[in-house]
Structures are given as C-alpha cells and as structure tokens.
Amino acid sequence: MKKYTFKLESVFRYRKFLEKIAKIKVSSARYEVVKCKDQIEMLKKQHNEIVKALTDQLSSGVDSDQYQNYTKYILGIDSMMEFKNNNLLNFIKKMVEKQKELEAQSIKKKTIQTLKENRKIQYYKDLSEKIQKEADDAILLRKAKNNIERQ
C-alpha cells in the first residue's frame, strides 16, 4: 500500500512557521503592555508617596523652595504618567493588530491543514475502493476459471 504524500506540505510548514512568528509577536506585544502597566503602577505609587510626604511636611511647616520642588516633582510624575498612559494605548493597539495578524495566519494554516486531512481521507478511501475492486475482480476471475474447468 502506497503511503499518502501531501504535495503542499512545504506550504503547510511555511504557514505553521508564519503562525509561530505571529504568536511570538503577540507575546512580545503583550509583554510591552504588561511592562507599561507596571511602570504606570510604579509612578502612581511614587506619586502617592510624594503627596503623603508633602502633606507631612506641610503639617510641620515647609519653606517655599521645598514646596515648589515637591510640586514640580509631582507635576513631572503626572506628565510621565500621562505619557505612559498614551504609550499604553499605543501598545494595546499594536497588540490588537498583532492578534488579528495571528488570527489570519492561524486561519491560513488551518485551511491548508483541513485540505491536507480531506485529501488524505479521500486518498485512502480511493485506495480502499481500488483494493476492493481488485479483490472482487480476482474473485470473479477465480469463479470464471472454476466454471470453465467444470464444463
């Protein structure tokens, strides 16, 4: 019995490769989103600590230069958080794009895979029918030979 060979196997392997690359890109984009969220959380924590330190200083008294330094630092942290939030939105957009690319690559791979499976099933079905026909022909020939010998 001849083994089934899929003529588009190289295309199938290439599609699997492209899907793997797309998965890597998605995981990289997810990493960037998580990293940016962590940076935002760190900035929020810093902001809260500085505000708490400023309120403590205000209760005990603080000179105007030190107060200005605190407020400038807090404004700097706020602007950095705004910048990071904008970056986060960009990273999320990139991640969504990469996920769409991954979905497209997965569909392309799955299409070839389904084609491969269907052709394999059809090949073995045709082969089985061919073998059955040969067996039936052999039985008919044997019967015909036996009928000729009896006459």
N, CA, C and O atoms as a DFTB+ gen file, in Angstrom:
604 C
 N C O
     1  1       0.844      -1.167       0.000
     2  2       0.000       0.000       0.000
     3  2       0.897       1.240       0.000
     4  3       1.795       1.367       0.832
     5  1       0.645       2.135      -0.928
     6  2       1.442       3.338      -1.066
     7  2       1.042       4.358      -0.001
     8  3      -0.143       4.586       0.241
     9  1       2.045       4.969       0.630
    10  2       1.808       5.961       1.675
    11  2       1.359       7.280       1.035
    12  3       1.806       7.641      -0.054
    13  1       0.476       7.983       1.727
    14  2      -0.035       9.257       1.230
    15  2       1.010      10.346       1.390
    16  3       1.625      10.475       2.449
    17  1       1.212      11.136       0.331
    18  2       2.097      12.298       0.410
    19  2       1.307      13.529      -0.015
    20  3       0.628      13.535      -1.042
    21  1       1.415      14.558       0.796
    22  2       0.712      15.815       0.543
    23  2       1.644      16.725      -0.240
    24  3       2.735      17.051       0.227
    25  1       1.222      17.132      -1.420
    26  2       2.098      17.908      -2.294
    27  2       2.296      19.338      -1.812
    28  3       3.245      20.005      -2.224
    29  1       1.414      19.813      -0.947
    30  2       1.533      21.171      -0.421
    31  2       2.137      21.188       0.986
    32  3       1.930      22.132       1.749
    33  1       2.878      20.145       1.316
    34  2       3.460      20.047       2.655
    35  2       4.405      21.217       2.953
    36  3       4.436      21.717       4.078
    37  1       5.167      21.650       1.960
    38  2       6.084      22.773       2.182
    39  2       5.299      24.059       2.464
    40  3       5.709      24.868       3.296
    41  1       4.180      24.244       1.775
    42  2       3.327      25.415       2.041
    43  2       2.761      25.325       3.451
    44  3       2.698      26.324       4.168
    45  1       2.351      24.129       3.841
    46  2       1.806      23.916       5.188
    47  2       2.841      24.239       6.260
    48  3       2.533      24.915       7.241
    49  1       4.067      23.757       6.072
    50  2       5.135      24.049       7.034
    51  2       5.419      25.551       7.095
    52  3       5.657      26.096       8.173
    53  1       5.393      26.218       5.941
    54  2       5.632      27.657       5.898
    55  2       4.528      28.411       6.640
    56  3       4.802      29.370       7.361
    57  1       3.287      27.975       6.462
    58  2       2.170      28.616       7.169
    59  2       2.294      28.405       8.681
    60  3       1.990      29.307       9.462
    61  1       2.738      27.215       9.092
    62  2       2.960      26.966      10.519
    63  2       4.054      27.891      11.048
    64  3       3.953      28.422      12.154
    65  1       5.097      28.075      10.242
    66  2       6.193      28.961      10.614
    67  2       5.692      30.401      10.782
    68  3       6.030      31.067      11.760
    69  1       4.889      30.877       9.828
    70  2       4.340      32.232       9.912
    71  2       3.432      32.390      11.128
    72  3       3.416      33.441      11.767
    73  1       2.680      31.345      11.441
    74  2       1.825      31.390      12.625
    75  2       2.678      31.479      13.889
    76  3       2.347      32.219      14.815
    77  1       3.761      30.733      13.925
    78  2       4.654      30.765      15.087
    79  2       5.255      32.154      15.263
    80  3       5.346      32.648      16.387
    81  1       5.663      32.787      14.175
    82  2       6.203      34.144      14.241
    83  2       5.142      35.112      14.744
    84  3       5.431      35.993      15.553
    85  1       3.909      34.947      14.262
    86  2       2.813      35.820      14.709
    87  2       2.557      35.638      16.205
    88  3       2.278      36.608      16.908
    89  1       2.652      34.397      16.693
    90  2       2.477      34.150      18.133
    91  2       3.566      34.851      18.935
    92  3       3.296      35.419      19.993
    93  1       4.781      34.810      18.436
    94  2       5.893      35.473      19.115
    95  2       5.655      36.986      19.158
    96  3       5.902      37.630      20.178
    97  1       5.177      37.540      18.055
    98  2       4.895      38.976      18.018
    99  2       3.781      39.351      18.992
   100  3       3.848      40.393      19.645
   101  1       2.759      38.505      19.090
   102  2       1.669      38.775      20.028
   103  2       2.183      38.733      21.459
   104  3       1.849      39.598      22.267
   105  1       2.994      37.732      21.772
   106  2       3.514      37.646      23.145
   107  2       4.436      38.829      23.448
   108  3       4.456      39.321      24.576
   109  1       5.185      39.283      22.467
   110  2       6.032      40.455      22.651
   111  2       5.177      41.702      22.908
   112  3       5.503      42.516      23.772
   113  1       4.091      41.843      22.158
   114  2       3.197      42.992      22.355
   115  2       2.530      42.918      23.729
   116  3       2.369      43.941      24.394
   117  1       2.145      41.720      24.153
   118  2       1.553      41.560      25.486
   119  2       2.561      41.943      26.572
   120  3       2.210      42.584      27.563
   121  1       3.798      41.547      26.371
   122  2       4.851      41.885      27.326
   123  2       4.991      43.399      27.441
   124  3       5.121      43.928      28.545
   125  1       4.965      44.099      26.308
   126  2       5.077      45.556      26.322
   127  2       3.913      46.184      27.082
   128  3       4.105      47.142      27.831
   129  1       2.707      45.648      26.894
   130  2       1.539      46.174      27.603
   131  2       1.691      45.967      29.105
   132  3       1.446      46.885      29.888
   133  1       2.089      44.778      29.505
   134  2       2.257      44.478      30.934
   135  2       3.361      45.344      31.534
   136  3       3.224      45.870      32.639
   137  1       4.443      45.483      30.798
   138  2       5.564      46.300      31.277
   139  2       5.126      47.759      31.463
   140  3       5.481      48.395      32.456
   141  1       4.369      48.273      30.521
   142  2       3.898      49.653      30.616
   143  2       2.925      49.819      31.787
   144  3       2.974      50.824      32.495
   145  1       2.045      48.840      31.992
   146  2       1.124      48.896      33.136
   147  2       1.894      48.899      34.450
   148  3       1.541      49.623      35.381
   149  1       2.946      48.091      34.523
   150  2       3.770      48.053      35.731
   151  2       4.448      49.409      35.975
   152  3       4.533      49.868      37.114
   153  1       4.921      50.034      34.915
   154  2       5.558      51.344      35.058
   155  2       4.549      52.386      35.534
   156  3       4.877      53.244      36.353
   157  1       3.325      52.309      35.021
   158  2       2.282      53.244      35.453
   159  2       1.970      53.033      36.928
   160  3       1.826      53.998      37.678
   161  1       1.866      51.785      37.341
   162  2       1.608      51.487      38.760
   163  2       2.745      52.002      39.646
   164  3       2.506      52.531      40.732
   165  1       3.968      51.845      39.177
   166  2       5.115      52.343      39.938
   167  2       5.047      53.869      40.066
   168  3       5.315      54.419      41.134
   169  1       4.686      54.546      38.973
   170  2       4.558      56.003      39.021
   171  2       3.430      56.441      39.949
   172  3       3.563      57.435      40.663
   173  1       2.317      55.702      39.941
   174  2       1.214      56.017      40.858
   175  2       1.667      55.876      42.310
   176  3       1.349      56.700      43.167
   177  1       2.411      54.815      42.551
   178  2       2.916      54.583      43.906
   179  2       3.859      55.715      44.316
   180  3       3.775      56.218      45.436
   181  1       4.750      56.114      43.416
   182  2       5.661      57.223      43.693
   183  2       4.880      58.502      43.952
   184  3       5.184      59.252      44.880
   185  1       3.875      58.742      43.127
   186  2       3.044      59.940      43.269
   187  2       2.400      59.972      44.648
   188  3       2.433      60.992      45.336
   189  1       1.812      58.842      45.045
   190  2       1.167      58.778      46.360
   191  2       2.158      59.000      47.495
   192  3       1.843      59.679      48.473
   193  1       3.358      58.429      47.370
   194  2       4.369      58.608      48.403
   195  2       4.806      60.070      48.513
   196  3       4.972      60.590      49.615
   197  1       4.989      60.722      47.378
   198  2       5.415      62.126      47.388
   199  2       4.311      63.012      47.944
   200  3       4.587      63.929      48.717
   201  1       3.061      62.752      47.563
   202  2       1.944      63.543      48.091
   203  2       1.850      63.357      49.602
   204  3       1.615      64.318      50.335
   205  1       2.030      62.134      50.063
   206  2       1.998      61.874      51.512
   207  2       3.147      62.607      52.208
   208  3       2.956      63.201      53.269
   209  1       4.326      62.564      51.613
   210  2       5.481      63.256      52.197
   211  2       5.241      64.763      52.216
   212  3       5.615      65.435      53.177
   213  1       4.627      65.294      51.174
   214  2       4.343      66.723      51.120
   215  2       3.326      67.123      52.189
   216  3       3.491      68.148      52.851
   217  1       2.272      66.312      52.357
   218  2       1.283      66.631      53.400
   219  2       1.911      66.567      54.784
   220  3       1.580      67.373      55.654
   221  1       2.820      65.610      54.994
   222  2       3.529      65.537      56.274
   223  2       4.390      66.780      56.479
   224  3       4.431      67.344      57.572
   225  1       5.071      67.196      55.423
   226  2       5.919      68.385      55.501
   227  2       5.080      69.643      55.730
   228  3       5.486      70.539      56.469
   229  1       3.903      69.704      55.089
   230  2       3.044      70.882      55.249
   231  2       2.517      71.005      56.672
   232  3       2.353      72.112      57.185
   233  1       2.254      69.870      57.306
   234  2       1.747      69.916      58.675
   235  2       2.822      70.415      59.648
   236  3       2.501      71.044      60.657
   237  1       4.087      70.138      59.349
   238  2       5.167      70.587      60.234
   239  2       5.781      71.892      59.743
   240  3       6.601      72.493      60.438
   241  1       5.393      72.331      58.555
   242  2       5.903      73.583      58.012
   243  2       6.985      73.321      56.982
   244  3       7.881      72.508      57.209
   245  1       6.904      73.998      55.865
   246  2       7.853      73.804      54.780
   247  2       8.112      75.157      54.122
   248  3       7.201      75.977      54.009
   249  1       9.362      75.395      53.684
   250  2       9.646      76.655      53.020
   251  2       9.176      76.613      51.564
   252  3       8.892      75.540      51.032
   253  1       9.098      77.760      50.934
   254  2       8.504      77.859      49.595
   255  2       9.350      77.145      48.545
   256  3       8.791      76.572      47.610
   257  1      10.671      77.158      48.663
   258  2      11.527      76.477      47.684
   259  2      11.288      74.959      47.709
   260  3      11.175      74.314      46.667
   261  1      11.217      74.422      48.904
   262  2      10.979      72.988      49.042
   263  2       9.578      72.639      48.530
   264  3       9.396      71.599      47.897
   265  1       8.592      73.494      48.794
   266  2       7.228      73.274      48.328
   267  2       7.195      73.282      46.794
   268  3       6.533      72.441      46.185
   269  1       7.892      74.211      46.181
   270  2       7.955      74.264      44.717
   271  2       8.631      73.014      44.146
   272  3       8.201      72.481      43.123
   273  1       9.684      72.557      44.811
   274  2      10.347      71.326      44.356
   275  2       9.382      70.138      44.399
   276  3       9.328      69.339      43.465
   277  1       8.624      70.032      45.490
   278  2       7.634      68.952      45.591
   279  2       6.602      69.053      44.470
   280  3       6.300      68.065      43.801
   281  1       6.067      70.250      44.274
   282  2       5.013      70.399      43.257
   283  2       5.558      70.147      41.858
   284  3       4.876      69.539      41.033
   285  1       6.766      70.600      41.579
   286  2       7.377      70.332      40.262
   287  2       7.594      68.833      40.071
   288  3       7.355      68.298      38.988
   289  1       8.044      68.165      41.120
   290  2       8.264      66.719      41.046
   291  2       6.938      65.995      40.816
   292  3       6.864      65.064      40.013
   293  1       5.895      66.425      41.522
   294  2       4.570      65.800      41.359
   295  2       4.051      66.048      39.939
   296  3       3.497      65.142      39.317
   297  1       4.228      67.270      39.425
   298  2       3.810      67.561      38.054
   299  2       4.599      66.732      37.048
   300  3       4.054      66.277      36.043
   301  1       5.880      66.540      37.324
   302  2       6.705      65.685      36.457
   303  2       6.205      64.254      36.450
   304  3       6.133      63.621      35.397
   305  1       5.861      63.745      37.616
   306  2       5.332      62.381      37.706
   307  2       3.989      62.295      36.980
   308  3       3.712      61.316      36.288
   309  1       3.154      63.334      37.145
   310  2       1.854      63.346      36.453
   311  2       2.030      63.347      34.936
   312  3       1.335      62.619      34.227
   313  1       2.962      64.166      34.440
   314  2       3.177      64.198      32.992
   315  2       3.771      62.873      32.503
   316  3       3.455      62.421      31.403
   317  1       4.617      62.260      33.307
   318  2       5.179      60.961      32.942
   319  2       4.081      59.897      32.912
   320  3       4.074      59.028      32.040
   321  1       3.150      59.972      33.874
   322  2       2.032      59.010      33.884
   323  2       1.151      59.217      32.654
   324  3       0.687      58.247      32.055
   325  1       0.918      60.467      32.275
   326  2       0.123      60.743      31.076
   327  2       0.822      60.179      29.840
   328  3       0.186      59.569      28.981
   329  1       2.134      60.389      29.763
   330  2       2.920      59.849      28.649
   331  2       2.837      58.325      28.621
   332  3       2.640      57.731      27.561
   333  1       2.984      57.702      29.767
   334  2       2.918      56.232      29.843
   335  2       1.520      55.723      29.493
   336  3       1.384      54.672      28.868
   337  1       0.480      56.461      29.891
   338  2      -0.886      56.059      29.530
   339  2      -1.090      56.120      28.016
   340  3      -1.744      55.251      27.439
   341  1      -0.530      57.147      27.374
   342  2      -0.598      57.224      25.908
   343  2       0.169      56.070      25.269
   344  3      -0.285      55.465      24.298
   345  1       1.346      55.775      25.837
   346  2       2.109      54.623      25.350
   347  2       1.322      53.329      25.520
   348  3       1.329      52.463      24.644
   349  1       0.647      53.211      26.656
   350  2      -0.143      52.010      26.915
   351  2      -1.220      51.845      25.851
   352  3      -1.430      50.742      25.346
   353  1      -1.897      52.925      25.511
   354  2      -2.919      52.844      24.466
   355  2      -2.313      52.413      23.131
   356  3      -2.903      51.612      22.406
   357  1      -1.135      52.947      22.810
   358  2      -0.455      52.548      21.568
   359  2      -0.057      51.073      21.606
   360  3      -0.205      50.353      20.618
   361  1       0.449      50.633      22.760
   362  2       0.837      49.227      22.884
   363  2      -0.379      48.313      22.774
   364  3      -0.299      47.233      22.189
   365  1      -1.495      48.743      23.334
   366  2      -2.714      47.934      23.244
   367  2      -3.180      47.852      21.788
   368  3      -3.598      46.790      21.327
   369  1      -3.107      48.978      21.064
   370  2      -3.478      48.965      19.640
   371  2      -2.575      48.012      18.863
   372  3      -3.044      47.236      18.031
   373  1      -1.273      48.080      19.144
   374  2      -0.331      47.181      18.477
   375  2      -0.656      45.731      18.796
   376  3      -0.621      44.869      17.918
   377  1      -0.972      45.468      20.063
   378  2      -1.284      44.105      20.462
   379  2      -2.531      43.600      19.730
   380  3      -2.569      42.453      19.284
   381  1      -3.534      44.444      19.609
   382  2      -4.753      44.049      18.893
   383  2      -4.435      43.758      17.430
   384  3      -4.940      42.787      16.866
   385  1      -3.597      44.598      16.810
   386  2      -3.187      44.357      15.428
   387  2      -2.454      43.023      15.298
   388  3      -2.716      42.243      14.382
   389  1      -1.542      42.776      16.220
   390  2      -0.781      41.520      16.185
   391  2      -1.699      40.320      16.388
   392  3      -1.499      39.272      15.774
   393  1      -2.708      40.470      17.253
   394  2      -3.656      39.377      17.456
   395  2      -4.464      39.117      16.191
   396  3      -4.756      37.966      15.863
   397  1      -4.826      40.179      15.482
   398  2      -5.547      39.998      14.213
   399  2      -4.665      39.300      13.189
   400  3      -5.128      38.429      12.453
   401  1      -3.385      39.685      13.144
   402  2      -2.445      39.022      12.241
   403  2      -2.313      37.543      12.597
   404  3      -2.284      36.679      11.721
   405  1      -2.234      37.270      13.895
   406  2      -2.130      35.878      14.343
   407  2      -3.376      35.102      13.932
   408  3      -3.276      33.967      13.468
   409  1      -4.529      35.702      14.097
   410  2      -5.768      35.030      13.720
   411  2      -5.785      34.734      12.217
   412  3      -6.202      33.654      11.798
   413  1      -5.333      35.695      11.414
   414  2      -5.281      35.495       9.965
   415  2      -4.313      34.357       9.609
   416  3      -4.619      33.515       8.765
   417  1      -3.147      34.342      10.257
   418  2      -2.175      33.282       9.983
   419  2      -2.714      31.924      10.423
   420  3      -2.496      30.914       9.754
   421  1      -3.414      31.908      11.545
   422  2      -3.987      30.648      12.034
   423  2      -5.038      30.126      11.066
   424  3      -5.119      28.923      10.819
   425  1      -5.841      31.031      10.520
   426  2      -6.864      30.616       9.557
   427  2      -6.218      30.055       8.293
   428  3      -6.657      29.034       7.763
   429  1      -5.174      30.730       7.815
   430  2      -4.472      30.238       6.622
   431  2      -3.885      28.857       6.867
   432  3      -3.983      27.973       6.016
   433  1      -3.269      28.674       8.044
   434  2      -2.678      27.369       8.371
   435  2      -3.758      26.307       8.493
   436  3      -3.604      25.190       7.997
   437  1      -4.844      26.661       9.152
   438  2      -5.935      25.710       9.365
   439  2      -6.563      25.310       8.036
   440  3      -6.987      24.167       7.871
   441  1      -6.627      26.245       7.083
   442  2      -7.174      25.936       5.766
   443  2      -6.341      24.861       5.082
   444  3      -6.877      23.883       4.561
   445  1      -5.032      25.050       5.088
   446  2      -4.139      24.059       4.469
   447  2      -4.221      22.736       5.223
   448  3      -4.209      21.669       4.609
   449  1      -4.303      22.800       6.545
   450  2      -4.372      21.585       7.353
   451  2      -5.658      20.809       7.038
   452  3      -5.633      19.585       6.909
   453  1      -6.765      21.520       6.918
   454  2      -8.039      20.872       6.584
   455  2      -7.975      20.257       5.198
   456  3      -8.440      19.138       4.983
   457  1      -7.398      20.994       4.259
   458  2      -7.228      20.466       2.905
   459  2      -6.392      19.191       2.933
   460  3      -6.718      18.207       2.269
   461  1      -5.319      19.218       3.703
   462  2      -4.441      18.044       3.823
   463  2      -5.216      16.843       4.373
   464  3      -5.128      15.737       3.840
   465  1      -5.971      17.077       5.440
   466  2      -6.736      15.981       6.043
   467  2      -7.797      15.440       5.093
   468  3      -7.984      14.228       4.985
   469  1      -8.491      16.344       4.405
   470  2      -9.525      15.902       3.459
   471  2      -8.933      15.104       2.309
   472  3      -9.478      14.075       1.909
   473  1      -7.829      15.578       1.788
   474  2      -7.178      14.845       0.688
   475  2      -6.651      13.489       1.161
   476  3      -6.694      12.510       0.416
   477  1      -6.163      13.434       2.379
   478  2      -5.665      12.158       2.917
   479  2      -6.817      11.165       3.061
   480  3      -6.691       9.996       2.696
   481  1      -7.931      11.640       3.592
   482  2      -9.111      10.777       3.740
   483  2      -9.570      10.288       2.369
   484  3      -9.863       9.106       2.189
   485  1      -9.631      11.212       1.397
   486  2     -10.065      10.836       0.046
   487  2      -9.093       9.847      -0.591
   488  3      -9.512       8.908      -1.269
   489  1      -7.794      10.059      -0.372
   490  2      -6.785       9.159      -0.925
   491  2      -6.974       7.745      -0.397
   492  3      -6.985       6.788      -1.172
   493  1      -7.123       7.606       0.927
   494  2      -7.286       6.266       1.493
   495  2      -8.633       5.651       1.135
   496  3      -8.752       4.430       1.026
   497  1      -9.634       6.481       0.954
   498  2     -10.938       5.980       0.514
   499  2     -10.828       5.443      -0.910
   500  3     -11.307       4.347      -1.201
   501  1     -10.197       6.211      -1.795
   502  2     -10.000       5.760      -3.175
   503  2      -9.134       4.505      -3.231
   504  3      -9.404       3.585      -4.004
   505  1      -8.103       4.479      -2.413
   506  2      -7.213       3.323      -2.370
   507  2      -7.966       2.087      -1.886
   508  3      -7.787       0.993      -2.422
   509  1      -8.799       2.266      -0.880
   510  2      -9.594       1.157      -0.360
   511  2     -10.558       0.636      -1.432
   512  3     -10.720      -0.573      -1.596
   513  1     -11.188       1.555      -2.151
   514  2     -12.102       1.146      -3.226
   515  2     -11.349       0.404      -4.319
   516  3     -11.851      -0.580      -4.863
   517  1     -10.160       0.866      -4.640
   518  2      -9.339       0.227      -5.665
   519  2      -8.948      -1.185      -5.232
   520  3      -9.017      -2.124      -6.025
   521  1      -8.542      -1.327      -3.992
   522  2      -8.160      -2.652      -3.471
   523  2      -9.371      -3.588      -3.469
   524  3      -9.266      -4.763      -3.821
   525  1     -10.527      -3.041      -3.064
   526  2     -11.746      -3.846      -3.034
   527  2     -12.124      -4.288      -4.448
   528  3     -12.528      -5.432      -4.658
   529  1     -11.991      -3.386      -5.406
   530  2     -12.315      -3.725      -6.794
   531  2     -11.376      -4.819      -7.307
   532  3     -11.819      -5.752      -7.978
   533  1     -10.082      -4.708      -6.992
   534  2      -9.120      -5.724      -7.416
   535  2      -9.460      -7.070      -6.783
   536  3      -9.359      -8.111      -7.432
   537  1      -9.864      -7.043      -5.509
   538  2     -10.244      -8.287      -4.834
   539  2     -11.493      -8.881      -5.483
   540  3     -11.569     -10.091      -5.695
   541  1     -12.468      -8.034      -5.795
   542  2     -13.686      -8.509      -6.464
   543  2     -13.368      -9.087      -7.846
   544  3     -13.915     -10.119      -8.236
   545  1     -12.482      -8.415      -8.578
   546  2     -12.075      -8.913      -9.895
   547  2     -11.368     -10.263      -9.776
   548  3     -11.578     -11.152     -10.601
   549  1     -10.541     -10.411      -8.761
   550  2      -9.832     -11.680      -8.557
   551  2     -10.836     -12.801      -8.256
   552  3     -10.692     -13.920      -8.749
   553  1     -11.844     -12.492      -7.450
   554  2     -12.870     -13.495      -7.125
   555  2     -13.649     -13.861      -8.375
   556  3     -13.932     -15.038      -8.596
   557  1     -14.003     -12.878      -9.200
   558  2     -14.737     -13.157     -10.439
   559  2     -13.901     -14.006     -11.388
   560  3     -14.416     -14.922     -12.028
   561  1     -12.607     -13.697     -11.476
   562  2     -11.738     -14.495     -12.342
   563  2     -11.631     -15.934     -11.848
   564  3     -11.631     -16.873     -12.644
   565  1     -11.541     -16.100     -10.537
   566  2     -11.466     -17.438      -9.978
   567  2     -12.761     -18.217     -10.257
   568  3     -12.709     -19.397     -10.601
   569  1     -13.903     -17.568     -10.111
   570  2     -15.190     -18.209     -10.389
   571  2     -15.311     -18.561     -11.857
   572  3     -15.798     -19.632     -12.218
   573  1     -14.854     -17.630     -12.710
   574  2     -14.911     -17.886     -14.153
   575  2     -13.995     -19.051     -14.501
   576  3     -14.346     -19.887     -15.334
   577  1     -12.838     -19.114     -13.879
   578  2     -11.894     -20.211     -14.135
   579  2     -12.503     -21.530     -13.668
   580  3     -12.394     -22.538     -14.366
   581  1     -13.140     -21.536     -12.500
   582  2     -13.778     -22.751     -11.988
   583  2     -14.936     -23.181     -12.882
   584  3     -15.130     -24.378     -13.090
   585  1     -15.704     -22.245     -13.412
   586  2     -16.813     -22.560     -14.307
   587  2     -16.296     -23.150     -15.611
   588  3     -16.893     -24.085     -16.146
   589  1     -15.196     -22.617     -16.127
   590  2     -14.611     -23.149     -17.362
   591  2     -14.082     -24.556     -17.135
   592  3     -14.247     -25.419     -17.998
   593  1     -13.461     -24.803     -16.013
   594  2     -12.907     -26.136     -15.725
   595  2     -14.027     -27.161     -15.536
   596  3     -13.814     -28.333     -15.847
   597  1     -15.184     -26.785     -15.052
   598  2     -16.281     -27.714     -14.854
   599  2     -16.936     -28.094     -16.173
   600  3     -17.482     -29.189     -16.303
   601  1     -16.887     -27.239     -17.105
   602  2     -17.555     -27.550     -18.382
   603  2     -16.736     -28.430     -19.193
   604  3     -17.133     -28.799     -20.298
